[in-house]
Amino acid sequence: MLFSSRSSCVLFATWGLLLSAAPGCRDSSQPTPDAGVPSDSGTSDAGPSDSGTPPWDGTYTVLEELGDGTGDPGVLSSCAVVPQVGESVAGGCLDPAMFDLSACDAPSLANVPKDGIFHVRLREESVLADGGVEGSYYTVTMGLIGDGGPSRFYYAPVTHEERDGDSLLLGIQKTSRDGGSTTTVLAGCEARSNRYFTGCFARCVNGRVVERATADADRMLWREGEQESSGGLHLVSETYVAQGTPLDIYVAKNHAYVVSANAYLRPGKPGGISVFDVTDRRHPVLEKVISLPDDQLWNSVWTKGDALYVASQDTGIVVFDISNPADPKFVRRVPSSAPLAVHTVLVDGDRLYGMGLWPSSNTLVFDVSKPLEPVLLQRLAFPLVGPYDGAHDAFAYQGKLYISHFEGGLKVVDVADPNDMKLVGTYTYPNTTAHHNAVGTFAGRTIVFEGGENHGAHLRVLDATDPAHIVKIGEFRMRPTTSIHNILLVGTRLYVAWYQEGVRVLDVSNPTKPRQVAYYNTHRETDPERTEDVFEGAIGIRVPGDGYVYVVDSSRGLLIFNQL
């Protein structure tokens, strides 16, 4: 059987690429604190040199790289779509006769809740010319709404819904300007519990079937058997962030700077930055909210001394003076020559890096020896391999910049000489969506913890000691439809913001076998403004070394935990 996996381009084209935050990064064996100022003593994100010995002795077995997802899941349901691809449907795609449900346990569909957030896998199967079978699957989202609907499926409002004790049919009909029509429909088959159900899926264009698939839907409750938290990770405080959709955080001078985008989960709410005094971590105090009318897509934030840098999808990097930390003052935008879409920022020593998505799709390198006066040194640009390729995020370590270049994979760049920065290694995998990474030294080897951003994206552990020959030596997965987001390495602990999976803390002292030691489930269906979107939940994370973990949840806002 051949197998291929594809993601929803519609989702990534809209907002998937706009949601990331830069974690800690260090570029020397004597790192500065994550918080960026001497008064905020902290632990380096990269950890002490050689932080992995003992117990790991540096030996490993190279693992096969299969990409994100867990491989072909096989047929997902016992129902079937009756018409073949290419056949016309007399009664239309919304006709229940489209589906053969004779092998289904229809009464069990009573277990499907009236309200719930689901990730839905769709598994297509087609017969090849040589008689073989090609299977392909991808994941979409669904939000069931019992009262005050409509429900949502496949990134659109449901226009036709039939639900009773032993049936479930969701349909979306769209008419194009030329009078054509597209119908998307999902029919339930059986539900073994209120957490999971199976079914069949079809898509018709102008009355003709163009896609047919079996399906399963996994409800985004806490993982079965889990509680709200485990391993001693406790919530110290929770503060709602009203400004736009909160995406990232940086902590400096006893203040937390939370940046937000202006759309996505909260349409109509302007983006900007919310400044919280966190001197008392149990009671953060909102000091100021900043929003610039012409600059709304703020996605990432970092500080150095009295300078605060904000990555803007609208204008580049916005520089503020935080000599008074409660009252940031706008200074300038860089680069000044032309507005560029900058997705994330990070500071390493006297370097400021700005990772840009389309249309620039490059990495900007600045000298910030004078923090409030960045000077552009270089633009790192690489051939793009797809329509969504571009510098998504990066991590600096020991003279190298590890750029998560989305479709282009992990790129290792020697940046020691600002006049001669060169690519020295690349790591890609099937359906690459390289989003974020963190690097440290374990048993004398350079180890990269890497994660994509897509349904099924998970943690992979790479040996990049020889950047020209990077290999996978370990991995850690959660559910096959959720996406990892930000990764933060503190000593031998890896702190991960994992969207619907909340915060996960892994012991990586043996990087070939990451082991979960604590978690906190931040995602709840009933949270205000919670949606079915895959890029939703725990998104930004910082561990500045003050004894606390700071997390941004896209719905709940600023969450502060104890540091383990």
Secondary structure, DSSP 8 states (H G I E B T S, - for coil): -EEEE---HHHHHHTGGG---------SSS---TTSSTTS----TT-STTTTTTT--S---------SS-S------S-EESS-TT-B-TT-TT-GGGEE-TTS-GGGGGGS-SSEEEEEEEEEEEE-TTS-EEEEEEEEEEEE-SSS---EETTEE-SEEEEETTEEEEEEEEE-TTS-EEEEEEEEEEEEETTEEEEEEEEEETTEEEEEEEEEEEE-SS-TT--SEETT--EEEEE---SSEEEEEEEETTEEEEEEESSTTSTT---EEEEEE-SSTTS-EEEEEE-BTTB--EEEEEEETTEEEEEETTTEEEEEE-SSTTS-EEEEEESSSS---EEEEEEETTEEEEEE-TTT-SEEEEE-SSTTS-EEEEEE-----STT-S--EEEEETTEEEEE-BTT-EEEEE-SSTTS-EEEEEE--TT--EEEEEEEEETTEEEEEEEE-STT--EEEEE-SSGGG-EEEEEE---TT----EEEEETTEEEEE-BTT-EEEEE-SSTTS-EEEEEE----TTSTT--S-SS-SEEEEE--SSSEEEEEETTTEEEEEE--
